[in-house]
Amino acid sequence: MQTVHLGVTANRSVVDVITEFARLAEIHHHDDSTVTLVELMVRLAATPCRPLYSRKVSPDRELAATFQVITT
């Protein structure tokens, strides 16, 4: 067992997003119990994410855009 520390968050939408990703992971695993962690990561990365709506909409698109800025 490990010791953990809990605290308050300044941004509840982050907690909402993490909760939704956990639910989606369970749904994807329930639909296909052979899904690997990498496949699950790719599926979740393509999921629209409310904090990113004003930018690139999904984590995979946001990451690609960030890499584009860094490399140019």
C-alpha positions in Angstrom: 0.0 0.0 0.0 1.1 3.6 -0.7 0.3 6.7 1.2 -1.7 9.2 -0.8 -2.6 12.9 -0.2 -5.9 14.4 -1.3 -6.5 18.1 -1.9 -8.9 20.5 -3.5 -8.8 21.4 -7.2 -9.0 24.8 -8.6 -10.6 23.5 -11.8 -13.5 21.1 -11.5 -13.7 20.6 -15.2 -10.4 18.7 -15.1 -12.0 16.2 -12.6 -15.0 15.9 -14.9 -12.8 15.1 -17.9 -10.9 12.5 -16.0 -14.1 10.9 -14.8 -15.5 10.8 -18.3 -12.3 9.3 -19.7 -12.5 6.6 -17.0 -16.1 5.8 -18.0 -15.1 5.7 -21.7 -12.2 3.3 -20.9 -14.6 1.0 -19.1 -17.0 1.1 -22.1 -14.3 0.4 -24.6 -13.0 -2.5 -22.5 -16.5 -3.9 -22.1 -17.1 -3.7 -25.8 -13.8 -5.4 -26.6 -12.1 -7.2 -23.7 -9.0 -7.8 -25.8 -8.3 -4.1 -26.3 -4.7 -3.3 -25.3 -3.7 -0.2 -23.3 -2.1 1.3 -26.4 -5.3 0.8 -28.4 -7.3 2.3 -25.5 -5.0 5.3 -25.3 -5.4 5.9 -29.0 -9.2 5.7 -28.8 -9.3 8.1 -25.8 -6.9 10.5 -27.4 -9.3 10.9 -30.3 -12.2 11.7 -27.9 -13.5 15.3 -28.0 -12.6 17.0 -24.7 -14.6 20.1 -23.5 -11.5 22.1 -22.3 -10.1 21.8 -25.8 -13.3 22.9 -27.7 -12.0 26.4 -28.4 -8.7 25.0 -29.8 -8.2 21.6 -31.4 -11.2 19.6 -29.8 -9.3 16.4 -28.9 -6.1 15.5 -27.2 -4.5 13.9 -30.2 -5.1 17.0 -32.4 -3.9 19.3 -29.6 -0.7 17.3 -29.3 -0.1 17.3 -33.1 -0.6 21.1 -33.2 1.8 21.5 -30.3 4.5 19.4 -32.1 3.9 21.4 -35.3 4.6 24.7 -33.4 7.6 23.3 -31.7 9.2 21.9 -34.9 8.6 24.9 -37.1 
